[in-house]
Amino acid sequence: MHITLFIENENKRTRVALQSSTIIDALDELHINPVTIVASLNGTIVPETAYLHEGDTLELFSVVSGG
């Protein structure tokens, strides 16, 4: 399946082909640690267990913490 992927910390938007059906599987396929991001699917924050579909837009935002 093909989706549009935006990775915030790289400021890069690209169309990618994935074998994955869920966001967590896509993160594994892309070698991205799920603990370090928040996922937005088609403009809505979703859990990593959400399913991906052809033509979706997945945006990955870095988690920032501090004290």
C-alpha positions in Angstrom: 0.0 0.0 0.0 1.1 3.6 -0.6 0.7 6.3 2.0 2.0 9.9 2.4 4.4 10.1 5.3 5.5 13.2 7.1 8.3 13.1 9.7 8.2 16.3 11.7 11.8 16.2 13.0 13.1 15.7 9.5 10.6 18.2 8.0 10.1 15.8 5.2 6.9 14.7 3.4 7.1 11.7 1.0 5.0 9.0 -0.5 6.1 5.5 0.7 5.1 1.9 -0.1 4.6 -0.2 3.1 3.8 -3.8 3.7 2.4 -2.9 7.1 -1.3 -2.8 8.0 -1.0 -0.9 11.4 1.0 2.1 12.4 3.0 0.1 14.9 4.0 -2.3 12.2 4.9 0.6 9.9 7.1 2.2 12.6 8.9 -1.2 12.9 9.3 -1.4 9.1 10.6 2.2 9.0 13.0 1.6 12.0 11.3 4.3 14.1 11.0 3.8 17.9 7.3 4.2 18.8 8.2 5.6 22.2 9.7 8.7 20.5 6.7 9.8 18.5 3.0 10.7 18.4 1.1 9.6 15.3 -1.5 11.5 13.4 -3.5 9.7 10.8 -5.4 11.9 8.3 -5.2 14.8 10.7 -6.3 13.0 13.9 -4.1 11.8 16.7 -4.4 8.0 16.9 -2.9 5.1 18.8 -0.2 3.1 17.1 -2.6 0.2 16.8 -4.7 2.1 14.2 -5.0 0.6 10.8 -3.5 2.1 7.6 -5.3 2.2 4.3 -4.2 3.1 0.8 -3.8 6.8 0.3 -3.7 7.7 4.1 -1.5 10.5 5.4 0.6 9.5 8.4 2.3 12.3 10.3 4.9 11.5 13.0 5.7 14.1 15.6 8.6 13.9 18.1 7.7 13.6 21.8 9.4 16.4 23.7 9.9 16.1 27.5 11.8 17.9 30.1 11.6 19.3 33.5 
